[in-house]
Amino acid sequence: MIVLGIYGSPRKGGNTDQLLDRALEGARSEGADIRKVYVRKLSMSGCIECGGCDETGRCVVKDDMQEVYPLFEEAQAIFLASPIFFYGVTAQAKALIDRAQAMWAKKILEKPKDQWKRHDGGRGYFIAVGATRGKNLFEGARLVAKYFFDALDMSYSCCSGRLKKSRTPRSAPKYWSRPSPSANRLSNGVRAVPLPECSPGS
């Protein structure tokens, strides 16, 4: 089983990176083949809305995203991780997500309309980390993740948690290891690390 981790934080080694590392380590311990994409390292643009993918399902923009599309297609499970910036995902993660328009075009070209919601491509997991106490802190990012994974023909679960700036996953292991009923198993029995506040995508 191929599991892809997408590191959406611009900060190397921060809370988001640490949490995704733990999730992928859990999957690897159960036999998963792990692939990683660090969005901060990609030389790429956002979607330029040129319509080039509409008839072929292939993006025509030649940059580092061309190396990511095959990973989208190969992976049976994908973890997307991002800190919350202004109630959404980071600019780096959003650029990658917007470029998944080509995957959406491919999906609607290849699948009958009555099967669009069947999600045959596997399962996605969104890990979101925020520090403020806003009531709807994760709502915008959850919607973005939902439709990103829908474009990839995947169902998804969201795992979100609030973390004070003085607190890190490494220094607060109990906080970050609460039971996670919906996401502590990947498909085919591959386990993922438990994370707080996990819920099925809606």
C-alpha atoms as an extended CHARMM CRD file, in Angstrom:
* protein
*
       202  EXT
         1         1  MET       CA              0.0000000000        0.0000000000        0.0000000000  PROA      1               0.0000000000
         2         2  ILE       CA              1.3350000000        3.4130000000       -0.9750000000  PROA      2               0.0000000000
         3         3  VAL       CA              0.7320000000        6.2430000000        1.4950000000  PROA      3               0.0000000000
         4         4  LEU       CA              1.5460000000        9.8110000000        0.4740000000  PROA      4               0.0000000000
         5         5  GLY       CA              2.2760000000       12.5500000000        3.0060000000  PROA      5               0.0000000000
         6         6  ILE       CA              1.9020000000       16.1660000000        1.8640000000  PROA      6               0.0000000000
         7         7  TYR       CA              3.7300000000       18.5990000000        4.1430000000  PROA      7               0.0000000000
         8         8  GLY       CA              1.8940000000       21.9100000000        3.7560000000  PROA      8               0.0000000000
         9         9  SER       CA              3.7510000000       24.0650000000        6.2650000000  PROA      9               0.0000000000
        10        10  PRO       CA              6.3350000000       26.6160000000        5.1420000000  PROA      10              0.0000000000
        11        11  ARG       CA              8.2250000000       25.9960000000        8.4070000000  PROA      11              0.0000000000
        12        12  LYS       CA             10.6090000000       23.0500000000        8.5040000000  PROA      12              0.0000000000
        13        13  GLY       CA             10.3730000000       20.8480000000       11.5850000000  PROA      13              0.0000000000
        14        14  GLY       CA              7.4190000000       22.6560000000       13.1450000000  PROA      14              0.0000000000
        15        15  ASN       CA              4.3330000000       21.2130000000       14.8140000000  PROA      15              0.0000000000
        16        16  THR       CA              2.6780000000       20.2790000000       11.5290000000  PROA      16              0.0000000000
        17        17  ASP       CA              5.7690000000       18.4640000000       10.2460000000  PROA      17              0.0000000000
        18        18  GLN       CA              6.1140000000       16.5800000000       13.5280000000  PROA      18              0.0000000000
        19        19  LEU       CA              2.5170000000       15.3960000000       13.5230000000  PROA      19              0.0000000000
        20        20  LEU       CA              2.6480000000       14.2150000000        9.9310000000  PROA      20              0.0000000000
        21        21  ASP       CA              5.9460000000       12.4710000000       10.6380000000  PROA      21              0.0000000000
        22        22  ARG       CA              4.2460000000       10.5300000000       13.4440000000  PROA      22              0.0000000000
        23        23  ALA       CA              1.2860000000        9.5770000000       11.2760000000  PROA      23              0.0000000000
        24        24  LEU       CA              3.5380000000        8.3100000000        8.4980000000  PROA      24              0.0000000000
        25        25  GLU       CA              5.7430000000        6.4420000000       10.9560000000  PROA      25              0.0000000000
        26        26  GLY       CA              2.6410000000        4.6080000000       12.1790000000  PROA      26              0.0000000000
        27        27  ALA       CA              1.7000000000        3.6780000000        8.6240000000  PROA      27              0.0000000000
        28        28  ARG       CA              5.2570000000        2.5430000000        7.8280000000  PROA      28              0.0000000000
        29        29  SER       CA              5.3330000000        0.3470000000       10.9340000000  PROA      29              0.0000000000
        30        30  GLU       CA              2.3690000000       -1.5510000000        9.4820000000  PROA      30              0.0000000000
        31        31  GLY       CA              4.0450000000       -2.0980000000        6.1250000000  PROA      31              0.0000000000
        32        32  ALA       CA              3.0110000000        0.9350000000        4.0760000000  PROA      32              0.0000000000
        33        33  ASP       CA              5.2780000000        2.2730000000        1.3370000000  PROA      33              0.0000000000
        34        34  ILE       CA              5.7020000000        5.9520000000        2.2820000000  PROA      34              0.0000000000
        35        35  ARG       CA              6.1180000000        8.8200000000       -0.1800000000  PROA      35              0.0000000000
        36        36  LYS       CA              6.5640000000       12.4530000000        0.8770000000  PROA      36              0.0000000000
        37        37  VAL       CA              6.0050000000       15.8250000000       -0.7560000000  PROA      37              0.0000000000
        38        38  TYR       CA              7.2760000000       18.9900000000        0.9190000000  PROA      38              0.0000000000
        39        39  VAL       CA              5.2380000000       21.7330000000       -0.7280000000  PROA      39              0.0000000000
        40        40  ARG       CA              7.6410000000       24.4180000000        0.4980000000  PROA      40              0.0000000000
        41        41  LYS       CA             10.3350000000       22.8660000000       -1.7100000000  PROA      41              0.0000000000
        42        42  LEU       CA              8.2880000000       22.8100000000       -4.9100000000  PROA      42              0.0000000000
        43        43  SER       CA              8.9150000000       25.2960000000       -7.6810000000  PROA      43              0.0000000000
        44        44  MET       CA              5.3800000000       25.7520000000       -8.9610000000  PROA      44              0.0000000000
        45        45  SER       CA              2.6010000000       28.2060000000       -9.6180000000  PROA      45              0.0000000000
        46        46  GLY       CA             -1.0090000000       28.0540000000       -8.5720000000  PROA      46              0.0000000000
        47        47  CYS       CA             -3.6780000000       27.1350000000      -11.0930000000  PROA      47              0.0000000000
        48        48  ILE       CA             -3.7490000000       29.6960000000      -13.9170000000  PROA      48              0.0000000000
        49        49  GLU       CA             -7.2590000000       28.6590000000      -15.0410000000  PROA      49              0.0000000000
        50        50  CYS       CA             -6.1500000000       28.1400000000      -18.6180000000  PROA      50              0.0000000000
        51        51  GLY       CA             -8.5450000000       25.2520000000      -19.2500000000  PROA      51              0.0000000000
        52        52  GLY       CA             -5.7210000000       23.1140000000      -20.5880000000  PROA      52              0.0000000000
        53        53  CYS       CA             -6.7900000000       20.0970000000      -18.5190000000  PROA      53              0.0000000000
        54        54  ASP       CA            -10.4740000000       20.2300000000      -19.4980000000  PROA      54              0.0000000000
        55        55  GLU       CA            -10.2660000000       17.8370000000      -22.4370000000  PROA      55              0.0000000000
        56        56  THR       CA             -7.4250000000       15.5750000000      -21.3240000000  PROA      56              0.0000000000
        57        57  GLY       CA             -7.3760000000       15.5750000000      -17.5100000000  PROA      57              0.0000000000
        58        58  ARG       CA             -3.7000000000       16.5390000000      -17.6690000000  PROA      58              0.0000000000
        59        59  CYS       CA             -2.2200000000       19.8260000000      -16.4960000000  PROA      59              0.0000000000
        60        60  VAL       CA             -0.2970000000       21.6410000000      -19.2130000000  PROA      60              0.0000000000
        61        61  VAL       CA              1.7870000000       23.8170000000      -16.8600000000  PROA      61              0.0000000000
        62        62  LYS       CA              5.3300000000       22.4310000000      -16.7910000000  PROA      62              0.0000000000
        63        63  ASP       CA              6.7310000000       22.7930000000      -13.3010000000  PROA      63              0.0000000000
        64        64  ASP       CA              7.3270000000       20.6320000000      -10.2150000000  PROA      64              0.0000000000
        65        65  MET       CA              3.6500000000       19.6650000000       -9.9670000000  PROA      65              0.0000000000
        66        66  GLN       CA              4.2540000000       17.2910000000      -12.8610000000  PROA      66              0.0000000000
        67        67  GLU       CA              6.1720000000       15.1130000000      -10.3790000000  PROA      67              0.0000000000
        68        68  VAL       CA              3.2840000000       15.2010000000       -7.8930000000  PROA      68              0.0000000000
        69        69  TYR       CA              0.4220000000       14.1180000000      -10.1570000000  PROA      69              0.0000000000
        70        70  PRO       CA              1.7070000000       10.5150000000      -10.5080000000  PROA      70              0.0000000000
        71        71  LEU       CA              1.8910000000       10.2990000000       -6.7050000000  PROA      71              0.0000000000
        72        72  PHE       CA             -1.7600000000       11.3600000000       -6.4590000000  PROA      72              0.0000000000
        73        73  GLU       CA             -2.6790000000        8.5050000000       -8.7750000000  PROA      73              0.0000000000
        74        74  GLU       CA             -0.4750000000        5.8580000000       -7.1350000000  PROA      74              0.0000000000
        75        75  ALA       CA             -1.3710000000        6.4620000000       -3.4820000000  PROA      75              0.0000000000
        76        76  GLN       CA             -4.1610000000        4.5240000000       -1.7960000000  PROA      76              0.0000000000
        77        77  ALA       CA             -4.0770000000        6.9080000000        1.1590000000  PROA      77              0.0000000000
        78        78  ILE       CA             -2.9950000000       10.5430000000        1.3390000000  PROA      78              0.0000000000
        79        79  PHE       CA             -2.2480000000       12.6720000000        4.3930000000  PROA      79              0.0000000000
        80        80  LEU       CA             -2.4260000000       16.4350000000        3.8830000000  PROA      80              0.0000000000
        81        81  ALA       CA             -1.0860000000       18.4720000000        6.8020000000  PROA      81              0.0000000000
        82        82  SER       CA             -1.2420000000       22.2320000000        7.2320000000  PROA      82              0.0000000000
        83        83  PRO       CA             -1.1830000000       24.8100000000        9.9910000000  PROA      83              0.0000000000
        84        84  ILE       CA             -4.0870000000       27.2410000000        9.9750000000  PROA      84              0.0000000000
        85        85  PHE       CA             -3.2850000000       30.6240000000        8.4340000000  PROA      85              0.0000000000
        86        86  PHE       CA             -6.1590000000       33.1380000000        8.5420000000  PROA      86              0.0000000000
        87        87  TYR       CA             -8.7040000000       30.3240000000        8.9980000000  PROA      87              0.0000000000
        88        88  GLY       CA             -7.4560000000       28.3740000000        5.9940000000  PROA      88              0.0000000000
        89        89  VAL       CA             -4.5650000000       26.2470000000        4.7870000000  PROA      89              0.0000000000
        90        90  THR       CA             -1.2170000000       27.8230000000        3.9540000000  PROA      90              0.0000000000
        91        91  ALA       CA             -0.6360000000       29.5460000000        0.6240000000  PROA      91              0.0000000000
        92        92  GLN       CA              1.8000000000       26.7970000000       -0.3330000000  PROA      92              0.0000000000
        93        93  ALA       CA             -0.7390000000       24.0370000000        0.3510000000  PROA      93              0.0000000000
        94        94  LYS       CA             -3.5340000000       25.9490000000       -1.3740000000  PROA      94              0.0000000000
        95        95  ALA       CA             -1.4700000000       26.3230000000       -4.5450000000  PROA      95              0.0000000000
        96        96  LEU       CA             -1.0010000000       22.5460000000       -4.6910000000  PROA      96              0.0000000000
        97        97  ILE       CA             -4.6850000000       21.9710000000       -3.9600000000  PROA      97              0.0000000000
        98        98  ASP       CA             -5.7560000000       24.3540000000       -6.7170000000  PROA      98              0.0000000000
        99        99  ARG       CA             -3.5530000000       22.4860000000       -9.1820000000  PROA      99              0.0000000000
       100       100  ALA       CA             -5.6060000000       19.3730000000       -8.3940000000  PROA      100             0.0000000000
       101       101  GLN       CA             -8.1530000000       20.8460000000      -10.8000000000  PROA      101             0.0000000000
       102       102  ALA       CA             -6.5040000000       18.6080000000      -13.3780000000  PROA      102             0.0000000000
       103       103  MET       CA             -7.4020000000       15.5730000000      -11.2580000000  PROA      103             0.0000000000
       104       104  TRP       CA            -11.0010000000       16.7550000000      -11.0610000000  PROA      104             0.0000000000
       105       105  ALA       CA            -11.0710000000       17.1420000000      -14.8520000000  PROA      105             0.0000000000
       106       106  LYS       CA             -9.6740000000       13.6140000000      -15.2210000000  PROA      106             0.0000000000
       107       107  LYS       CA            -12.3160000000       12.2720000000      -12.8400000000  PROA      107             0.0000000000
       108       108  ILE       CA            -15.2760000000       13.7650000000      -14.6770000000  PROA      108             0.0000000000
       109       109  LEU       CA            -13.8920000000       12.6600000000      -18.0220000000  PROA      109             0.0000000000
       110       110  GLU       CA            -13.3890000000        9.0510000000      -16.9350000000  PROA      110             0.0000000000
       111       111  LYS       CA            -16.2640000000        8.3630000000      -14.5140000000  PROA      111             0.0000000000
       112       112  PRO       CA            -20.0040000000        8.4540000000      -15.1860000000  PROA      112             0.0000000000
       113       113  LYS       CA            -21.6840000000       11.3240000000      -13.3210000000  PROA      113             0.0000000000
       114       114  ASP       CA            -23.6910000000        8.9800000000      -11.1130000000  PROA      114             0.0000000000
       115       115  GLN       CA            -20.3990000000        7.5560000000       -9.7600000000  PROA      115             0.0000000000
       116       116  TRP       CA            -18.6630000000       10.8370000000       -8.9130000000  PROA      116             0.0000000000
       117       117  LYS       CA            -19.4120000000       10.5010000000       -5.1970000000  PROA      117             0.0000000000
       118       118  ARG       CA            -18.3660000000        6.8540000000       -4.9700000000  PROA      118             0.0000000000
       119       119  HSD       CA            -14.7400000000        7.7550000000       -4.1390000000  PROA      119             0.0000000000
       120       120  ASP       CA            -12.8960000000        4.7780000000       -5.5960000000  PROA      120             0.0000000000
       121       121  GLY       CA             -9.4390000000        6.3310000000       -5.2750000000  PROA      121             0.0000000000
       122       122  GLY       CA             -8.7940000000        5.5580000000       -1.6110000000  PROA      122             0.0000000000
       123       123  ARG       CA             -8.9260000000        7.6590000000        1.5400000000  PROA      123             0.0000000000
       124       124  GLY       CA             -7.5700000000       11.0580000000        2.4680000000  PROA      124             0.0000000000
       125       125  TYR       CA             -6.6980000000       12.4030000000        5.9040000000  PROA      125             0.0000000000
       126       126  PHE       CA             -6.3810000000       16.0990000000        6.7330000000  PROA      126             0.0000000000
       127       127  ILE       CA             -4.2460000000       17.1250000000        9.7130000000  PROA      127             0.0000000000
       128       128  ALA       CA             -4.8370000000       20.7420000000       10.7520000000  PROA      128             0.0000000000
       129       129  VAL       CA             -3.0560000000       22.5640000000       13.5740000000  PROA      129             0.0000000000
       130       130  GLY       CA             -4.0470000000       25.9690000000       14.9610000000  PROA      130             0.0000000000
       131       131  ALA       CA             -3.1320000000       28.1090000000       17.9550000000  PROA      131             0.0000000000
       132       132  THR       CA             -6.0050000000       30.5900000000       18.3420000000  PROA      132             0.0000000000
       133       133  ARG       CA             -9.3560000000       29.9960000000       20.0330000000  PROA      133             0.0000000000
       134       134  GLY       CA            -11.6660000000       31.0790000000       17.2150000000  PROA      134             0.0000000000
       135       135  LYS       CA            -14.9200000000       29.1160000000       17.2070000000  PROA      135             0.0000000000
       136       136  ASN       CA            -14.7050000000       28.2680000000       13.5070000000  PROA      136             0.0000000000
       137       137  LEU       CA            -10.9270000000       28.0240000000       13.2970000000  PROA      137             0.0000000000
       138       138  PHE       CA            -10.8690000000       24.8370000000       11.2200000000  PROA      138             0.0000000000
       139       139  GLU       CA            -14.0610000000       25.1630000000        9.1940000000  PROA      139             0.0000000000
       140       140  GLY       CA            -12.6260000000       26.8680000000        6.1130000000  PROA      140             0.0000000000
       141       141  ALA       CA             -9.6720000000       24.4980000000        5.8890000000  PROA      141             0.0000000000
       142       142  ARG       CA            -11.9090000000       21.4600000000        6.3590000000  PROA      142             0.0000000000
       143       143  LEU       CA            -14.0240000000       22.4680000000        3.3760000000  PROA      143             0.0000000000
       144       144  VAL       CA            -10.9240000000       23.0060000000        1.2470000000  PROA      144             0.0000000000
       145       145  ALA       CA             -9.6280000000       19.5530000000        2.2470000000  PROA      145             0.0000000000
       146       146  LYS       CA            -12.9990000000       17.9340000000        1.5820000000  PROA      146             0.0000000000
       147       147  TYR       CA            -13.1080000000       19.1350000000       -2.0120000000  PROA      147             0.0000000000
       148       148  PHE       CA             -9.4060000000       18.4900000000       -2.5820000000  PROA      148             0.0000000000
       149       149  PHE       CA             -9.8890000000       14.8360000000       -1.7120000000  PROA      149             0.0000000000
       150       150  ASP       CA            -13.1190000000       14.7430000000       -3.7010000000  PROA      150             0.0000000000
       151       151  ALA       CA            -11.1320000000       15.8750000000       -6.7570000000  PROA      151             0.0000000000
       152       152  LEU       CA             -8.7370000000       12.9920000000       -6.0720000000  PROA      152             0.0000000000
       153       153  ASP       CA            -11.7200000000       10.6100000000       -5.9200000000  PROA      153             0.0000000000
       154       154  MET       CA            -11.0870000000        9.9480000000       -2.2210000000  PROA      154             0.0000000000
       155       155  SER       CA            -13.2260000000        9.9120000000        0.8850000000  PROA      155             0.0000000000
       156       156  TYR       CA            -11.6450000000       11.6760000000        3.8450000000  PROA      156             0.0000000000
       157       157  SER       CA            -11.3610000000       12.2640000000        7.5850000000  PROA      157             0.0000000000
       158       158  CYS       CA            -10.2520000000       15.4550000000        9.2950000000  PROA      158             0.0000000000
       159       159  CYS       CA             -7.9590000000       15.4970000000       12.3290000000  PROA      159             0.0000000000
       160       160  SER       CA             -7.6410000000       18.9350000000       13.9150000000  PROA      160             0.0000000000
       161       161  GLY       CA             -6.1520000000       20.2170000000       17.1360000000  PROA      161             0.0000000000
       162       162  ARG       CA             -5.4070000000       23.4680000000       18.9300000000  PROA      162             0.0000000000
       163       163  LEU       CA             -1.9020000000       23.9090000000       20.2420000000  PROA      163             0.0000000000
       164       164  LYS       CA             -0.5070000000       26.7900000000       22.2660000000  PROA      164             0.0000000000
       165       165  LYS       CA              2.6080000000       28.3080000000       20.7710000000  PROA      165             0.0000000000
       166       166  SER       CA              4.5960000000       27.2980000000       23.8400000000  PROA      166             0.0000000000
       167       167  ARG       CA              3.4720000000       23.7160000000       23.4710000000  PROA      167             0.0000000000
       168       168  THR       CA              4.7340000000       21.2120000000       20.9220000000  PROA      168             0.0000000000
       169       169  PRO       CA              3.6450000000       17.6720000000       20.1040000000  PROA      169             0.0000000000
       170       170  ARG       CA              6.9970000000       16.4660000000       21.3790000000  PROA      170             0.0000000000
       171       171  SER       CA              6.5470000000       18.1810000000       24.7670000000  PROA      171             0.0000000000
       172       172  ALA       CA              2.8780000000       17.2390000000       25.1270000000  PROA      172             0.0000000000
       173       173  PRO       CA              2.6360000000       13.6260000000       23.9180000000  PROA      173             0.0000000000
       174       174  LYS       CA             -0.4920000000       12.8230000000       25.9500000000  PROA      174             0.0000000000
       175       175  TYR       CA             -2.3800000000       15.6840000000       24.3350000000  PROA      175             0.0000000000
       176       176  TRP       CA             -1.5770000000       14.4080000000       20.8590000000  PROA      176             0.0000000000
       177       177  SER       CA             -2.2400000000       10.7280000000       21.5070000000  PROA      177             0.0000000000
       178       178  ARG       CA             -5.9260000000       10.7540000000       22.3860000000  PROA      178             0.0000000000
       179       179  PRO       CA             -7.9270000000        7.9400000000       20.7960000000  PROA      179             0.0000000000
       180       180  SER       CA             -8.9880000000        8.6680000000       17.2530000000  PROA      180             0.0000000000
       181       181  PRO       CA            -12.0040000000        6.4980000000       16.3570000000  PROA      181             0.0000000000
       182       182  SER       CA            -12.2060000000        7.3800000000       12.6960000000  PROA      182             0.0000000000
       183       183  ALA       CA             -8.5930000000        7.7320000000       11.6380000000  PROA      183             0.0000000000
       184       184  ASN       CA             -6.3730000000        5.4270000000       13.6650000000  PROA      184             0.0000000000
       185       185  ARG       CA             -6.6410000000        2.8140000000       10.9030000000  PROA      185             0.0000000000
       186       186  LEU       CA             -5.9540000000        3.2510000000        7.2390000000  PROA      186             0.0000000000
       187       187  SER       CA             -7.6090000000        1.0340000000        4.6830000000  PROA      187             0.0000000000
       188       188  ASN       CA             -6.2450000000       -2.5120000000        4.3840000000  PROA      188             0.0000000000
       189       189  GLY       CA             -5.3400000000       -2.5070000000        8.0710000000  PROA      189             0.0000000000
       190       190  VAL       CA             -2.4850000000       -0.0280000000        7.9150000000  PROA      190             0.0000000000
       191       191  ARG       CA             -2.4820000000        1.8760000000       11.2100000000  PROA      191             0.0000000000
       192       192  ALA       CA             -2.0010000000        5.6280000000       11.5920000000  PROA      192             0.0000000000
       193       193  VAL       CA             -0.9840000000        7.4370000000       14.7660000000  PROA      193             0.0000000000
       194       194  PRO       CA             -3.9690000000        8.5710000000       16.9030000000  PROA      194             0.0000000000
       195       195  LEU       CA             -4.6830000000       12.2890000000       16.6370000000  PROA      195             0.0000000000
       196       196  PRO       CA             -7.1040000000       14.6060000000       18.4670000000  PROA      196             0.0000000000
       197       197  GLU       CA            -10.5940000000       15.6050000000       17.3090000000  PROA      197             0.0000000000
       198       198  CYS       CA            -10.7340000000       13.2600000000       14.3080000000  PROA      198             0.0000000000
       199       199  SER       CA            -14.0200000000       13.0560000000       12.4780000000  PROA      199             0.0000000000
       200       200  PRO       CA            -15.2620000000       11.7480000000        9.1400000000  PROA      200             0.0000000000
       201       201  GLY       CA            -15.4980000000       14.3350000000        6.3920000000  PROA      201             0.0000000000
       202       202  SER       CA            -19.0390000000       15.5710000000        5.8010000000  PROA      202             0.0000000000
